[in-house]
Amino acid sequence: MAEKYSRESIKDLAFALLTKGGLPDDKAEVVAELLTRTDELGVTTHGLSMVPYYLPELASGKMTTSGTHEVVSDRGATMVWDGNYLPGHWLMTQALDLCMERARTHGVACLAMRRSHHIGCLSTLTRIAAEAGFVCMINTSDPSGAWVAPFGGTTPVLTPNPWAVGYPAADHPVLIDTCASITTVSKVREYVNSKRQFDHPWMLDGAGNPTTDPNVVNQTPKGSILPVGGSDHGHKGFAMALTVEMLSQALSGHGRSESVTRWGGNVFLQVMDPEAFAGLDAFTTEVDALNTACRSNPPAPGVRHVRIPGDRAAEMLTRSRTEGISLPDEVWTRVTEAAGVLGVRLPRPISG
Amino acid sequence: MAEKYSRESIKDLAFALLTKGGLPDDKAEVVAELLTRTDELGVTTHGLSMVPYYLPELASGKMTTSGTHEVVSDRGATMVWDGNYLPGHWLMTQALDLCMERARTHGVACLAMRRSHHIGCLSTLTRIAAEAGFVCMINTSDPSGAWVAPFGGTTPVLTPNPWAVGYPAADHPVLIDTCASITTVSKVREYVNSKRQFDHPWMLDGAGNPTTDPNVVNQTPKGSILPVGGSDHGHKGFAMALTVEMLSQALSGHGRSESVTRWGGNVFLQVMDPEAFAGLDAFTTEVDALNTACRSNPPAPGVRHVRIPGDRAAEMLTRSRTEGISLPDEVWTRVTEAAGVLGVRLPRPISG
């Protein structure tokens, strides 16, 4: 993890792997750029790390490489797209551009998208709009996934259901990027692989008993990840999950009623222009008043200081741009293997 | 609690108290109707129960009784209103009507409102739009309130920050009505008054230690309610709280930067028309597929069956309309006192 790489070398590597894997240059350019930005923000689970997962999807044709999305409906401030399983980063870049343009006109723009492929790190996307002065909200679910049981139930039905909100502030954007379950599928896999238990009962076994054991997802009957609030007040996380699936599946007209099995991402994207409301100045005045009250809050025992979501990303971005990007060994192991298969040369770390 | 009252007698009582308290008939009619519906839905903390809290606000002029809201901005799909501390139920009824009309045209309508007075039970409001076939989301905060500390901090800064989502389904609307903290201010007061402790550490004392003791809110330094997720994963509830305050305060241009001390409600209301997206039929097909998968889910130990938010409200409404409305003794105690002061006669229960 110690070695650092330039953003160019990470992006070039992602681009080379994706194009050798069958993605055309124009789409690979966009995907590689967003994956690199994700690593720069320190979200190393969703940057270059994703490429070895995308390559088999490209090889099997499950990630579409040609054509474009279909416009299912367009009413100006609301849109529905069918993403045709094209690369999610590429689709979302266009969706963001269009929604920002529409929000400038209408004040708000909402786009529900069905059948995108994986859209990657949500705060990499919301940050694009927040940097441009917009409020940006993304809800996403995968109707083929079932990892979370409804509160009070035992059989997994829901995805972790990520949701993100990005908005401007005086210093750097606030970047909320969270989900409706206590932990994520990738975190569960990480704990299974490293034979660790969670510190708290974040899982439910197949009989509905809370447990710290991530292995319950590989047992029969299959266990699940608890919704936010856990066994204590998980009805709140369940409420969030229902909201995310309603926005991303019911509004886009594609979801669990179709018993989907293909890896994909349904998306609900909303962009708002504070200038159409009370103005960007009034907006950032209120955001900064609240952020200041939080950051200057006397910390609880064991806490150094209160952070606003996005503070760590801003620090990581500065560090990445001055010192270079470092990635976990686990990422390099899988990337090295993929590069070997495709005959792509690995970059050299920054000397120093 | 055993005695039942007709909806007419509850509504007449609320109307009589409010008009004697100084609210003009037209506004009192709307407020009394929504408070009665709230009691019919079984949310007895927010129905007739609120009238004794509104009366001193009317008497002191802090709840405005005449005039109307100011339109701060109107871009068709987005609006900002200044509510001038008029009764929240009355303002929200007009806001909902307008947003439903605008959503029919634009697909989506967002209204940020500053300086409303208390808007009451959120699901009573979202239900109006959901029954008419719309998706309805309400976020509300009171910039004069401070009950929840930022995650990692110790000093209360945020309100519990309620948020609600209502949307159509084949049987009855889904009515999510929750908040960004584990419990509410009224629940804390109830536990303080009845000298009870919470079963789990839902509170934080003034030094930042989790506790089951609700009395920490009356100590110095003042304790707080933990955000959803508690000390385990309360960064998720904190993220929700920041989102609710951003939507309701920053977009409306009025919030904590002004050191507000007057009881009020800032609101962010969003209405969407599924017909402008993939259609209402496709919408309810997906909602029902998910609801069925949840309701038929094998229940966890100690659970009778999984419920969808809104199921209990639907049952309570049926019961209230057939058997009458019953209210807790605590509500009758305060209402009886207020009725005595204003010379309003109490209704008789339904004989049975």
HADDOCK unambig.tbl for C-alpha pairs under 7 A between the chains (distance, minus, plus):
assign (segid A and resid 73 and name CA) (segid B and resid 277 and name CA) 6.37 0.50 0.50
assign (segid A and resid 75 and name CA) (segid B and resid 106 and name CA) 6.44 0.50 0.50
assign (segid A and resid 75 and name CA) (segid B and resid 107 and name CA) 6.69 0.50 0.50
assign (segid A and resid 75 and name CA) (segid B and resid 276 and name CA) 6.69 0.50 0.50
assign (segid A and resid 77 and name CA) (segid B and resid 106 and name CA) 6.03 0.50 0.50
assign (segid A and resid 77 and name CA) (segid B and resid 107 and name CA) 6.64 0.50 0.50
assign (segid A and resid 77 and name CA) (segid B and resid 108 and name CA) 6.75 0.50 0.50
assign (segid A and resid 78 and name CA) (segid B and resid 107 and name CA) 5.71 0.50 0.50
assign (segid A and resid 78 and name CA) (segid B and resid 108 and name CA) 6.73 0.50 0.50
assign (segid A and resid 78 and name CA) (segid B and resid 276 and name CA) 6.84 0.50 0.50
assign (segid A and resid 78 and name CA) (segid B and resid 277 and name CA) 6.86 0.50 0.50
assign (segid A and resid 79 and name CA) (segid B and resid 277 and name CA) 6.38 0.50 0.50
assign (segid A and resid 80 and name CA) (segid B and resid 277 and name CA) 5.82 0.50 0.50
assign (segid A and resid 80 and name CA) (segid B and resid 278 and name CA) 6.84 0.50 0.50
assign (segid A and resid 106 and name CA) (segid B and resid 75 and name CA) 6.43 0.50 0.50
assign (segid A and resid 106 and name CA) (segid B and resid 77 and name CA) 6.02 0.50 0.50
assign (segid A and resid 107 and name CA) (segid B and resid 75 and name CA) 6.66 0.50 0.50
assign (segid A and resid 107 and name CA) (segid B and resid 77 and name CA) 6.61 0.50 0.50
assign (segid A and resid 107 and name CA) (segid B and resid 78 and name CA) 5.68 0.50 0.50
assign (segid A and resid 108 and name CA) (segid B and resid 77 and name CA) 6.74 0.50 0.50
assign (segid A and resid 108 and name CA) (segid B and resid 78 and name CA) 6.73 0.50 0.50
assign (segid A and resid 150 and name CA) (segid B and resid 294 and name CA) 5.80 0.50 0.50
assign (segid A and resid 151 and name CA) (segid B and resid 306 and name CA) 6.90 0.50 0.50
assign (segid A and resid 152 and name CA) (segid B and resid 299 and name CA) 5.75 0.50 0.50
assign (segid A and resid 152 and name CA) (segid B and resid 300 and name CA) 5.53 0.50 0.50
assign (segid A and resid 152 and name CA) (segid B and resid 303 and name CA) 6.05 0.50 0.50
assign (segid A and resid 152 and name CA) (segid B and resid 306 and name CA) 5.40 0.50 0.50
assign (segid A and resid 153 and name CA) (segid B and resid 297 and name CA) 5.45 0.50 0.50
assign (segid A and resid 153 and name CA) (segid B and resid 298 and name CA) 5.59 0.50 0.50
assign (segid A and resid 153 and name CA) (segid B and resid 299 and name CA) 4.28 0.50 0.50
assign (segid A and resid 153 and name CA) (segid B and resid 300 and name CA) 5.13 0.50 0.50
assign (segid A and resid 153 and name CA) (segid B and resid 306 and name CA) 5.91 0.50 0.50
assign (segid A and resid 154 and name CA) (segid B and resid 297 and name CA) 6.65 0.50 0.50
assign (segid A and resid 154 and name CA) (segid B and resid 298 and name CA) 5.76 0.50 0.50
assign (segid A and resid 154 and name CA) (segid B and resid 299 and name CA) 5.91 0.50 0.50
assign (segid A and resid 154 and name CA) (segid B and resid 300 and name CA) 5.57 0.50 0.50
assign (segid A and resid 155 and name CA) (segid B and resid 297 and name CA) 6.16 0.50 0.50
assign (segid A and resid 155 and name CA) (segid B and resid 298 and name CA) 6.68 0.50 0.50
assign (segid A and resid 176 and name CA) (segid B and resid 239 and name CA) 6.22 0.50 0.50
assign (segid A and resid 178 and name CA) (segid B and resid 236 and name CA) 6.73 0.50 0.50
assign (segid A and resid 207 and name CA) (segid B and resid 300 and name CA) 6.61 0.50 0.50
assign (segid A and resid 208 and name CA) (segid B and resid 300 and name CA) 4.56 0.50 0.50
assign (segid A and resid 208 and name CA) (segid B and resid 301 and name CA) 6.46 0.50 0.50
assign (segid A and resid 228 and name CA) (segid B and resid 229 and name CA) 6.11 0.50 0.50
assign (segid A and resid 229 and name CA) (segid B and resid 228 and name CA) 6.13 0.50 0.50
assign (segid A and resid 229 and name CA) (segid B and resid 229 and name CA) 4.65 0.50 0.50
assign (segid A and resid 236 and name CA) (segid B and resid 178 and name CA) 6.72 0.50 0.50
assign (segid A and resid 239 and name CA) (segid B and resid 176 and name CA) 6.23 0.50 0.50
assign (segid A and resid 246 and name CA) (segid B and resid 287 and name CA) 6.59 0.50 0.50
assign (segid A and resid 249 and name CA) (segid B and resid 286 and name CA) 6.84 0.50 0.50
assign (segid A and resid 250 and name CA) (segid B and resid 282 and name CA) 6.71 0.50 0.50
assign (segid A and resid 250 and name CA) (segid B and resid 283 and name CA) 4.32 0.50 0.50
assign (segid A and resid 250 and name CA) (segid B and resid 284 and name CA) 6.98 0.50 0.50
assign (segid A and resid 250 and name CA) (segid B and resid 286 and name CA) 5.05 0.50 0.50
assign (segid A and resid 250 and name CA) (segid B and resid 287 and name CA) 6.13 0.50 0.50
assign (segid A and resid 251 and name CA) (segid B and resid 274 and name CA) 6.12 0.50 0.50
assign (segid A and resid 251 and name CA) (segid B and resid 277 and name CA) 5.78 0.50 0.50
assign (segid A and resid 251 and name CA) (segid B and resid 278 and name CA) 5.90 0.50 0.50
assign (segid A and resid 251 and name CA) (segid B and resid 283 and name CA) 5.68 0.50 0.50
assign (segid A and resid 252 and name CA) (segid B and resid 277 and name CA) 6.48 0.50 0.50
assign (segid A and resid 252 and name CA) (segid B and resid 278 and name CA) 5.50 0.50 0.50
assign (segid A and resid 253 and name CA) (segid B and resid 278 and name CA) 5.08 0.50 0.50
assign (segid A and resid 253 and name CA) (segid B and resid 282 and name CA) 5.07 0.50 0.50
assign (segid A and resid 253 and name CA) (segid B and resid 283 and name CA) 5.92 0.50 0.50
assign (segid A and resid 255 and name CA) (segid B and resid 286 and name CA) 5.99 0.50 0.50
assign (segid A and resid 256 and name CA) (segid B and resid 286 and name CA) 6.50 0.50 0.50
assign (segid A and resid 256 and name CA) (segid B and resid 289 and name CA) 6.38 0.50 0.50
assign (segid A and resid 256 and name CA) (segid B and resid 290 and name CA) 6.67 0.50 0.50
assign (segid A and resid 257 and name CA) (segid B and resid 285 and name CA) 6.86 0.50 0.50
assign (segid A and resid 257 and name CA) (segid B and resid 286 and name CA) 5.67 0.50 0.50
assign (segid A and resid 257 and name CA) (segid B and resid 289 and name CA) 5.19 0.50 0.50
assign (segid A and resid 274 and name CA) (segid B and resid 251 and name CA) 6.11 0.50 0.50
assign (segid A and resid 276 and name CA) (segid B and resid 75 and name CA) 6.69 0.50 0.50
assign (segid A and resid 276 and name CA) (segid B and resid 78 and name CA) 6.84 0.50 0.50
assign (segid A and resid 277 and name CA) (segid B and resid 73 and name CA) 6.37 0.50 0.50
assign (segid A and resid 277 and name CA) (segid B and resid 78 and name CA) 6.86 0.50 0.50
assign (segid A and resid 277 and name CA) (segid B and resid 79 and name CA) 6.39 0.50 0.50
assign (segid A and resid 277 and name CA) (segid B and resid 80 and name CA) 5.81 0.50 0.50
assign (segid A and resid 277 and name CA) (segid B and resid 251 and name CA) 5.76 0.50 0.50
assign (segid A and resid 277 and name CA) (segid B and resid 252 and name CA) 6.48 0.50 0.50
assign (segid A and resid 278 and name CA) (segid B and resid 80 and name CA) 6.82 0.50 0.50
assign (segid A and resid 278 and name CA) (segid B and resid 251 and name CA) 5.89 0.50 0.50
assign (segid A and resid 278 and name CA) (segid B and resid 252 and name CA) 5.50 0.50 0.50
assign (segid A and resid 278 and name CA) (segid B and resid 253 and name CA) 5.08 0.50 0.50
assign (segid A and resid 282 and name CA) (segid B and resid 250 and name CA) 6.71 0.50 0.50
assign (segid A and resid 282 and name CA) (segid B and resid 253 and name CA) 5.08 0.50 0.50
assign (segid A and resid 283 and name CA) (segid B and resid 250 and name CA) 4.33 0.50 0.50
assign (segid A and resid 283 and name CA) (segid B and resid 251 and name CA) 5.70 0.50 0.50
assign (segid A and resid 283 and name CA) (segid B and resid 253 and name CA) 5.93 0.50 0.50
assign (segid A and resid 284 and name CA) (segid B and resid 250 and name CA) 6.98 0.50 0.50
assign (segid A and resid 285 and name CA) (segid B and resid 257 and name CA) 6.86 0.50 0.50
assign (segid A and resid 286 and name CA) (segid B and resid 249 and name CA) 6.84 0.50 0.50
assign (segid A and resid 286 and name CA) (segid B and resid 250 and name CA) 5.06 0.50 0.50
assign (segid A and resid 286 and name CA) (segid B and resid 255 and name CA) 5.97 0.50 0.50
assign (segid A and resid 286 and name CA) (segid B and resid 256 and name CA) 6.47 0.50 0.50
assign (segid A and resid 286 and name CA) (segid B and resid 257 and name CA) 5.64 0.50 0.50
assign (segid A and resid 287 and name CA) (segid B and resid 246 and name CA) 6.60 0.50 0.50
assign (segid A and resid 287 and name CA) (segid B and resid 250 and name CA) 6.14 0.50 0.50
assign (segid A and resid 289 and name CA) (segid B and resid 256 and name CA) 6.36 0.50 0.50
assign (segid A and resid 289 and name CA) (segid B and resid 257 and name CA) 5.17 0.50 0.50
assign (segid A and resid 290 and name CA) (segid B and resid 256 and name CA) 6.65 0.50 0.50
assign (segid A and resid 294 and name CA) (segid B and resid 150 and name CA) 5.79 0.50 0.50
assign (segid A and resid 297 and name CA) (segid B and resid 153 and name CA) 5.46 0.50 0.50
assign (segid A and resid 297 and name CA) (segid B and resid 154 and name CA) 6.65 0.50 0.50
assign (segid A and resid 297 and name CA) (segid B and resid 155 and name CA) 6.16 0.50 0.50
assign (segid A and resid 298 and name CA) (segid B and resid 153 and name CA) 5.61 0.50 0.50
assign (segid A and resid 298 and name CA) (segid B and resid 154 and name CA) 5.78 0.50 0.50
assign (segid A and resid 298 and name CA) (segid B and resid 155 and name CA) 6.69 0.50 0.50
assign (segid A and resid 299 and name CA) (segid B and resid 152 and name CA) 5.78 0.50 0.50
assign (segid A and resid 299 and name CA) (segid B and resid 153 and name CA) 4.31 0.50 0.50
assign (segid A and resid 299 and name CA) (segid B and resid 154 and name CA) 5.93 0.50 0.50
assign (segid A and resid 300 and name CA) (segid B and resid 152 and name CA) 5.53 0.50 0.50
assign (segid A and resid 300 and name CA) (segid B and resid 153 and name CA) 5.13 0.50 0.50
assign (segid A and resid 300 and name CA) (segid B and resid 154 and name CA) 5.59 0.50 0.50
assign (segid A and resid 300 and name CA) (segid B and resid 207 and name CA) 6.62 0.50 0.50
assign (segid A and resid 300 and name CA) (segid B and resid 208 and name CA) 4.57 0.50 0.50
assign (segid A and resid 301 and name CA) (segid B and resid 208 and name CA) 6.47 0.50 0.50
assign (segid A and resid 303 and name CA) (segid B and resid 152 and name CA) 6.05 0.50 0.50
assign (segid A and resid 306 and name CA) (segid B and resid 151 and name CA) 6.90 0.50 0.50
assign (segid A and resid 306 and name CA) (segid B and resid 152 and name CA) 5.40 0.50 0.50
assign (segid A and resid 306 and name CA) (segid B and resid 153 and name CA) 5.90 0.50 0.50
